[in-house]
Amino acid sequence: MGQFSIWHWLIIAAVFVLFFGAKRMPDAARGLGRSLRIFKSEVSQMQSEDSNSAPAQHLPPAQPRAAAATESQPQSKSL
């Protein structure tokens, strides 16, 4: 109970063929393969970016915005 037998899988496959048609099944499989390939490449790219950014953690901390804004504005002296 709770497990799919071979007959369950055959019935599910037959329902898919009836719903989508035999002509659209290869296109759907190709689209699924392409999207999985894109997903894998994006995940590996994110992991490589994470490993490249790890040494950059030794940079000095950034200045607070208020201090940076006052330093960049010229100081005017009142007479």
N, C-alpha and C positions, 0 to 999 in steps of 0.2 A: 504494500500500500504506500502511495506517495512517490513511487518511482515510475518513470516512463519506460515502457517496453518498446520494442521495435515497431509494434503495431501503432502505438500512439504517435511515434515520430513519422511513420508513413502517412497517417491520417492528417497530421499537421502539414506535411509537405504537400499532400494533395490539395488541401484547402488553399495553401499559398499559390499553387499553380492555377487553381480555379479563379482566385481573386485577381492575380496579377497577369496571368497568361504566360504561356511558355516563351513568347517572344520578348517579354519584358524582364524575365528573370536574369538573363546574362547581363543586361544593362544595369540592373539593380546590383548584381554581384560586382561588376566593374566599379560602379560608383562607391560601393562600400569599401572595396579595396583601395581606391584612391584616397578616400577620406581617412582610412586607417594609416596609410602611408604619410599623409600630411600631418596627422596627429602625432605619429612617431617622430617625425622630423622636428616638429615644434617642441616636443618634450625634450628631445636630445639637445636642441638649441638652447632651451631654457636651462638645462643642467650644465651645459658648457659655459653659459653666461654666469651662472652662480659660482662655478669653480674659478672663473677668471676674476670675479669681483671679490673673492675671499682675501687676496693679498692687499686690496685697496682699503681695507679696514684700518690700516695703520696711518691714514691721513690725519692731519690735525682737525679738530672740530671747527665747524663753520661759526662765524660770528653771528650773534643774534641780529634780527632785522632792524631793531631800533638803533643799535650801535652802528650798523652798517649804513643806515640812512643818514644819520647825523654826520658821519665821517665823509660821506660823498657830497654833501651839500656845502657850498662855500660859506664860511663864517663871515657875517657882516658885522662891522663894529659901529656902534652908535656913538655919535659925537655930541 
